[in-house]
Amino acid sequence: MPETLRTYLVGGAVRDALLGYPVHERDWVVVGATPEEMLRRGFQQVGKDFPVFLHPQTKDEYALARTERKQGHGYSGFAVDCDPGVTLEEDLRRRDLTINAMAQDREDHIIDPYGGRQDLADKLLRHVSEAFVEDPLRVLRTARFAARYAHLGFTVADETSALMTEIVSRGELEYLPAERIWVEIERALGERNPEVFITVLRDCGALRVLLPEVDALFGVPQTTTHHPEIDTGVHTLMVLQQAARLSPATDVRFAALLHDLGKGLTPESAWPRHIGHEHRGLPLVREVCKRLRTPNQHRDLALHVCEYHLLAHRALELRGKTLLKLLNATGALRQPERFHAFLLACEADARGRAGKEEQGYPQARYLQRALTLARSVTATPFLAQGLSGKALGQAITAEQTHLLDALRSSGET
């Protein structure tokens, strides 16, 4: 790279290297250049709102140094200035958190005008400047970083939390597109402690705006017999934490987050019992998924877990007919791999209770055995008997039910 082109490694690559994390992506800032100069050097322009280019060999992203000025609502209401006179410090100043506002030059010197290195040492997520409030997406990003680094002891700085609350009170979150909200939620679900994401959002009032159905669970009591933790919101956080322990899949974690939404609709006069909550929760799950425009895979699993998690917990006592109903309703016979995801979310629910975090979940092994038996029944022997149509279907169902009843009688777990 010619020396006249001043480039700096920025953002997450610098942060994670200082934390000792592996660096997978490298983003660069170019100071003092124009789009025309970048194109002459063989870079490929990919940015629409502001000039971002791909390196001709490495395909790393190179963005021209820029400043931003708020001129509307939401995260896209900005006027962008990419003048060659924009300095590196000015570019770093527009970033969200100090730990993301460091750069590294070609000689590996760290440029840190806003104290990011000290905040790494202090384990603080702190905003760079008061301009933090101009982008509501930063509320979700900060909560996501809290979920990523919670195991290292990182917390959100009080003054940053106050600005997040201010963004929420201004109504700025309502201008965020559903697609951007979902991107941040799914990324957060993939972090090491996704329950921290929910907690941080709740602390600043954002959960009430983004996921009011989840927010409504806090303060709703449950029976101490099954839920020593009592509070449904606390239970939901514990289930999400267990789901993160059991699976990296975001659809499993999303289903865990939404599995008890129906308890938020239980009349207070019925507390602490929640009879029928698994059915009351279905319209709420559908509403969340519609509002956030979630992938069908996430929606379908969340619906199955919401409706059938209690049935899965009772698996060892179910008659063959009911077991088969569960397998059919969850699509297990057609997509056995999806049934495994369903069982992981159910296991997370069973373990997401005070004092139950390390307990076993024999229901999963039992239901997998039931699925294997049910799928072992084929049409071939019945076709040989001359059966077809409705009679063929009834014969297959009868044989499956017989095998599942035998499984129950055997006492196998």
Secondary structure, 3 states (H helix, E strand, C coil): CCCCCEEEEECHHHHHHHHCCCCCCCEEEEECCCHHHHHHCCCEECCCCCCEEECCCCCCEEEECCEEEECCCCCCCEEEECCCCCCHHHHHHCCCEHHHCCEECCCCCEECCCCHHHHHHHCEECECCHHHHHCCHHHHHHHHHHHHHHHHCCEECHHHHHHHHHHHHCCHHHHCCHHHHHHHHHHHHCCCCHHHHHHHHHHCCHHHHHCHHHHCCCCCECCCCCCCCCEHHHHHHHHHHHHHHHCCCHHHHHHHHHCCHHHHHCCHHHCCCCCCHHHHHHHHHHHHHHHHCCCHHHHHHHHHHHHHHHHHHCHHHCCHHHHHHHHHHCCCCCCHHHHHHHHHHHHHHHHCCCCCCCCCCHHHHHHHHHHHHHHCCCCHHHHHCCCCHHHHHHHHHHHHHHHHHHHHHHCCC
